[in-house]
Amino acid sequence: MTQYASKKSVTLVEWQEAVEDCWRQILVDHRHLDSALSSSPPALKSHLAAFLPVVLRRPHALYRTMGLDLKKYINPWTLSLGEERAQWKSLRVLAHHYWKICSLDGEFGSQPSASLSRQLAQSAKSVSVDDYPQWLFDEFQKDWGPKLGTRIAEILASDPPLSLRSAQKMGSERLLKALADQVDLPEGATVSSRIESGVLLPRYTSILNTSLYRDGLFEIQDEGSQVISMFTLWPELVKEAVAPHPGAATDFVRVSVPAAKLPTQTVVDACAGAGGKTLAIADYLRGSGRIFGYDVSPKKVQALRLRARRAGIRSAKAIALQEGDELQTLMPFLGTADRVLVDAPCSGIGILKRSPDIKWNQTAEGFLGLTEVQLRLLQLYSALVKPGGSLIYSTCTFRRSESVELVGRFQQCQPIFRKGAGGFFGPFLGGADGFFMQQFIREP
């Protein structure tokens, strides 16, 4: 791809090529949206980051908002996964119109103009069933009824904020002020109203090159993910924050880390990934206790180690497991953990705001078998919980089969665990993604 020397050198052909190259990476190479954007041409990165996520979240609404001829709109959900969707002709029409709007506003500058940004945002008010594959919209309706199912679809097609978790030694208020000294924060940047450690920026802001990030004083982490980390430690404090169905605005006091001295605990994060929740748990415990982050991906385990080092966290240990043979490593630790978090692999429907590529690269059949994996992991890691300890099951989805129905299946298999606090958190417009969390208490 051409590296553009200046904003004046960007032509329509170059813009179309950049859009289509990024689009193919997402739909054919199955790269995450963020990964595809990171390798895009520097001179076009801001435009691609403004345009492509909106197309992925609400293609039909954007087409309609831009005043294009809907008779010529090609429904992408009628096209096969992969190559056919990668050649979706309506994408070229949308990209052309985007370029034309930039031309009307003047030169194709390094950032989208204010008028263009308003038009992209305006499309969020026109979301409909046509912005989703029919099977997925039907799932929302089947699980939660027509009214709530439609509302969830509208929220998940909206633009997410950039959510940060401040380190306990920094605090969210101080972090917000310190960030303002180092970068140009967008209007509306604020601390979270739902969790003490949270900071919300209404749109993407270049913050990873700040000394605050290099010094480990914050992590990028969704409000809901922070709530799960807090819930793992203190379900009794967080239970008012969750609801019996997704998208419900609960009436609760902002969740905070207890001021009292914290007891020493052994905590296991069973599916730690790159360690967002592991690090949050360790930070909430202020360095006390022992936190073990397990994962079957060596690359993610290494990422967790690097992040812990940057944050100055010594109480967390990252351990790689062999998939299917986890028990060999876990055997010496059976019945020793105070808290075990199983943040299981799931459909990811709750994070469609941040990962809209999921609905473009997935089918209903692709979710088959997920619940068996989740049940296996819950049964496996439940053996680590000591009598009287807590097992926490969480997912970044709100499909009934992966949440409330799976809870019932687990209790049938493991009657020594009684159900404690639990429910749904998010998704919220302008805020958290959608999550499910459930506490189980092992009987003495």
Residue, then its C-alpha position, 0 to 999 in steps of 0.5 A: m500500500t502506498q505511504y502517502a507523503s501529504k494529505k493532498s496526495v490522497t486520491l479517490v483510487e487510493w482511498q478506495e484501495a485502502v478501504e478494500d484492503c482493510w475490509r479484506q483483512i477483516l472478512v477474508d483473513h479474519r483479523h480483528l478490526d483493531s489489528a487491521l486498522s493498525s496496519s493501515p496507511p498512516a495518512l488514512k488511519s484516522h479516516l479508516a478508523a472513523f468509517l469502517p467501524v460504522v460500516l461494520r456496526r450499522p451498514h444499512a443505517l449509514y447508507r440511508t443516512m448518507g442519502l444514497d439510493l436504497k434501491k441499489y443497496i445490496n444486503p450483505w447478509t445475503l452474501s456468503l461469508g468470506e470472499e463474497r462479503a469481501q467484494w460487497k459492492s455497496l462498500r465501494v459506494l459508501a467509501h466513494h460518498y465518504w470521499k465526496i463529503c471530504s472533498l466538499d469540506g475541502e482537502f482530504g485532511s488527516q482527520p474527518s471533518a466535524s460535518l462528516s463526523r456528525q453524519l457518521a454519528q447520526s446513522a446510529k439513530s436509524v438502526s434497524v433489523d437490516d443492520y444485522p444478519q436475520w438469524l442474530f436479530d431473531e436470537f435477540q428477540k427469541d431470548w428477550g422478547p421483541k421490545l428488549g431484543t430490538r433495544i439491545a440491537e440498537i445499543l450494540a450498533s452504537d459507537p462505544p467509548l474508550s474505556l480505561r481502568s486506572a491503577q489504584k495508586m493513581g485513581s480515576e480522577r487523578l488519571l483524567k487530569a493527568l491525561a489532559d496534561q499529556v494529550d488533547l482529550p475529547e469533550g465529554a471525557t469523564v470518570s465512570s459513574r458505575i465503577e470507581s476505577g473507570v475513565l470514559l473517553p467518548r471516542y478513540t484518543s491516542i493515549l498509549n504513547t503517554s508516560l502514564y501508560r508506559d508507567g503502568l498507571f492505566e489499562i484499556q478495559d471495559e467498565g463491564s470487565q472491571v465490574i467482573s473483576m470486582f465481582t470476583l472478589w466481592p460479589e456482595l458489593v457488586k450484586e446491586a449492579v447486575a440485573p436479571h436481563p441485559g441492558a437494564a439500568t440498575d439503581f446502585v451506588r458506584v462500585s468501589v474497592p473496600a477501604a479496609k485492609l484486605p484479607t490475603q486470598t488465593v485467586v485463580d483466573a482460569c481463562a486469563g487471555a492477555g490478563g485484563k481481569t487478572l491485572a485488575i484483580a491484583d490491583y484491587l487487592r493492592g498487591s496482597g494475596r496470590i493471583f494465578g492467570y491460566d491460559v492455553s495460549p502461550k502468546k497470551v500468557q507472555a502478553l500477561r507477563l509483560r503487562a504485569r511487569r509494566a504495571g509493577i504487579r508482582s502478586a500475579k503469576a501467568i501459567a500456560l496450560q496444555e489444552g485438554d490436559e489442564l488437570q496435569t498442571l492443576m492437580p496439586f492445587l485442587g481445593t486450595a483457591d478462595r476465588v476462581l474466575v472462569d471467564a469462558p470462551c463465548s459467542g462474544i455477542g455482548i461486545l459487538k460495539r467493539s468487535p462488530d466484525i463478529k456478526w460479519n464472520q459468524t453464523a448461527e452454526g458457528f456457535l454450536g458446541l460453545t456451551e459444552v466447552q463452557l460447561r467443561l471448563l466450569q466443571l474442571y476449574s470448580a475443583l480448585v475451589k476450597p470449601g466455602g470458596s467462590l466460583i465465578y462464571s462470566t461471559c461477554t455475551f447474554r445469550r440465554s444458552e450461554s448464561v442462565e441456562l448454563v447456570g442450571r446445567f452446571q448446578q445439575c452436574q455439581p450440586i455441592f455448589r449453590k447459586g449466589a449473586g449474579g445477573f447481567f451488566g450492560p450493554f449501555l448506550g455510550g458505556a459498557d459492553g454486555f456481560f453475564m456473571q454468576q457466583f457459585i459458593r462451594e458448600p462446606 
